[in-house]
Every structure is written in C-alpha cells, then in structure tokens.
Amino acid sequence: MTQVPHVSLNDGTTIPQLGFGVWQVSEEDIVPSVAAALETGYRHIDTAAIYGNEEGVGRAIRESGIPREELYVTTKLFNNRHADAEVAIQESLEKLGLDRVDLYLIHWPAPSQGQYVQAWESLVTLREQGLTTSIGVSNFHRHHLQEIIDATGVTPVVDQVEIHPYLTQEPLVSDIRSFGIEVEAWTPLGRGPLEDPAITQLAEKVDRTPAQVILRWHLQKGYIVFPKSVTPSRIKANFEVFDFELADEDIATIDGLNKNERTGGDPDAG
C-alpha cells in the first residue's frame, strides 16, 4: 500500500499529508465513500459538525476494522458554538463514536461574534482534557492568529484555508508559516482549474489527470490536502499522486494561474 508522507506539527505530533474530505457528502453517500477511501489507503479523514455527516464517518470507520491508532480524524467547531465548545466536541465525539479526535479546529473566526479568542481558550482546555490530541484553526488570517496566540501563548498546529490554482494565497501562506503553523488546503481543486488549458496541457505532459496534477502541486508546495469525491474511481485516482513529480517550471505555471478567486466566504466578513 502507498505510504502517505506525514507532516510534523508544532506540538510534536504528525499528520498524514493527504487525506479524504467529506464536505457536502450526503448522508446517502458518506458511508460508502469513506469506506472506499479507507479501502484505497487513506487514513486521514477531515469532517466537521456543520457537514452533518459525522455519524456516517464514524460508522465507516467502525465497519472498516482498521485500528483506531492507524487513523487520523479531524472535526471542527462551528460558528454558533464558539461559547459552547466542550458540549460541541462531546456531541461530535458521540456521533463519530470516538473518545477523542486527532485534530479539532475552529471552523471560522466569525469576527462579528467576537468570540474566537474564547473559543480558542476552550480548545486549549479540550486538549488538556484529552478530548483532542491537537488543536488548530480554519480560515484564520494573520491578525486572527496573532490575537489567539497573544491571548493564550498556544499556537495552532494548522490553519485550514481555501487554496487552489485560482486562489494561491501566497501572502497568507507566508503569514501562517511565519508562526510555525502548517497549511491545510480546502477546496484544493477549486472550480474551473480542472478545465484550464494550462492544467490540461500539464496533465498531458505527465500522463496524469488534471486533478492529479493539481493535487501534486499542493503536495510539492508542502500543503496538507484532502480532496473529496463520492466516485470510487476518482477516490482511487486522487490517491495515486506519489509516483510522479512536477518540474519547477510546472509548479511556476500553476502558481501563475492565480486570480484571487474565492469559492467560499471571506473570513473577515463573517
């Protein structure tokens, strides 16, 4: 079975660099798609309370028979639970059928609520209680990160942000890494890059699919990435990205496709 590289985190743990994402995977599709991912070789599953599919993720994990210590499970605290994190994580753990997750994230800073520092303080406590091994954030900008670190002295292990060829986020990536935080990429394939002529030409050049080319770009940039699919053949293809490399000029070509084009919201506007 393909060995997925692990990325070292600032709390002394490691995380598989390639995982399986389940955003917008329906209740009908969640168990078979996660099962297919686990059978393919994925050992890192990224879900969230707001996705509404934690129960299905948990069922697929149980039915797989894979030992818990071989799996890496992430879930997230949604915006309406910033003041209620301990109850929220207990609800997620119950749905997942787990006594802890490997990584718990604040899903969005939701600055209009003014509670993300409080939420981060709660996550620090949850880690101390053993309900999560590591803690991190999602969709945080530099000033959000600075504020929670200043308040607690605790640095997130990851910041999960939207990154794809049409939104490369290089300044934000630099900011995140300046804190010693690893970068995770959500919506890694974007909307549109798969049909971009530059991507399709690179795919022909290396005899790979456009999706494989984009995922390889993420991996070579050092990002932790989790593509989503409910199609077994695509789930398998998205895992087959460790037996080729893109040349430096190919990486530069994809870097040059940036349009600052978001598919999701602006973290400062929520």
Secondary structure, 3 states (H helix, E strand, C coil): CCCCCEEECCCCCEEECECEECCCCCHHHHHHHHHHHHHHCCCEEECCHHHCCHHHHHHHHHHHCCCHHHCEEEEEECHHHCCCHHHHHHHHHHHHCCCCEEEEEECCCCCCCCCHHHHHHHHHHHHHCCCEEEEEEECCCHHHHHHHHHHHCCCCCEEEEECECCECCHHHHHHHHHCCCEEEEECCCCCCHHHCHHHHHHHHHHCCCHHHHHHHHHHHCCCEECCCCCCHHHHHHHHCCCCCCCCHHHHHHHHCCCCCCCCCCCHHHC
